[in-house]
Amino acid sequence: MVVSCNIFLSNKYMKYFSREYGQVITLFLYLQNQYLENMDEYIGAVIKVGGILIGGVMILFVVWHIVKDILDISGKDSSDGK
């Protein structure tokens, strides 16, 4: 990766920079590429965790409604029998 960036820089930008600056820019481009790859992984992980949390809340909401309906039905049955 660094070699290909260095060739790219030497062909296009080395007329503006000395050899030392070209190495620094090559390192910067390499680290920027690594950072962006890590950001994609981070964003993907955040989306997965968010989906799991939303799914968990939805399941709890459905279970709560089922339990509430069961308690309402059992409450009505017991009041009818009194």
C-alpha positions as CSV (number, residue, x, y, z in Angstrom):
1,M,0.0,0.0,0.0
2,V,2.7,2.5,0.9
3,V,4.8,1.6,-2.1
4,S,1.8,2.2,-4.5
5,C,1.0,5.5,-2.8
6,N,4.7,6.5,-3.0
7,I,4.7,5.8,-6.7
8,F,1.5,7.8,-7.2
9,L,3.0,10.7,-5.3
10,S,6.4,10.5,-7.0
11,N,4.7,10.7,-10.4
12,K,2.2,13.5,-9.7
13,Y,3.3,15.6,-6.7
14,M,7.0,15.1,-6.2
15,K,7.7,18.1,-8.4
16,Y,6.2,20.2,-5.5
17,F,7.7,18.3,-2.6
18,S,11.1,17.0,-1.7
19,R,11.6,13.3,-1.1
20,E,11.1,13.6,2.7
21,Y,7.8,15.4,2.4
22,G,6.6,12.8,-0.1
23,Q,7.3,10.1,2.5
24,V,5.3,12.1,5.1
25,I,2.4,12.5,2.7
26,T,2.5,8.9,1.8
27,L,2.3,8.0,5.5
28,F,-0.6,10.4,6.0
29,L,-2.5,8.9,3.1
30,Y,-1.9,5.4,4.4
31,L,-3.1,6.3,7.9
32,Q,-6.1,8.2,6.5
33,N,-7.1,5.1,4.6
34,Q,-6.7,3.0,7.7
35,Y,-8.8,5.5,9.7
36,L,-11.6,5.5,7.2
37,E,-11.7,1.7,7.1
38,N,-11.9,1.7,10.9
39,M,-14.7,4.3,10.8
40,D,-16.7,2.0,8.5
41,E,-16.3,-0.8,11.0
42,Y,-17.2,1.5,13.8
43,I,-20.3,2.8,12.1
44,G,-21.3,-0.7,11.2
45,A,-21.0,-1.8,14.8
46,V,-23.0,1.2,16.0
47,I,-25.8,0.4,13.5
48,K,-25.8,-3.3,14.7
49,V,-26.0,-2.3,18.3
50,G,-28.7,0.2,17.6
51,G,-30.7,-2.5,15.8
52,I,-30.3,-4.9,18.7
53,L,-31.4,-2.2,21.2
54,I,-34.4,-1.2,19.1
55,G,-35.4,-4.9,18.6
56,G,-35.1,-5.5,22.3
57,V,-37.3,-2.5,23.2
58,M,-39.9,-3.7,20.6
59,I,-39.9,-7.2,22.1
60,L,-40.3,-5.8,25.6
61,F,-43.2,-3.6,24.4
62,V,-45.0,-6.6,22.8
63,V,-44.4,-8.7,25.9
64,W,-45.7,-5.9,28.1
65,H,-48.9,-5.6,26.0
66,I,-49.4,-9.4,26.1
67,V,-49.0,-9.5,29.9
68,K,-51.2,-6.4,30.3
69,D,-54.0,-8.0,28.2
70,I,-53.7,-11.3,30.2
71,L,-54.0,-9.4,33.4
72,D,-56.9,-7.3,32.1
73,I,-58.7,-10.5,31.0
74,S,-58.1,-12.3,34.2
75,G,-59.2,-9.2,36.1
76,K,-62.5,-9.0,34.2
77,D,-63.1,-12.7,34.7
78,S,-62.6,-12.5,38.5
79,S,-64.8,-9.4,38.7
80,D,-67.6,-11.2,36.8
81,G,-67.5,-14.1,39.2
82,K,-68.0,-11.9,42.3
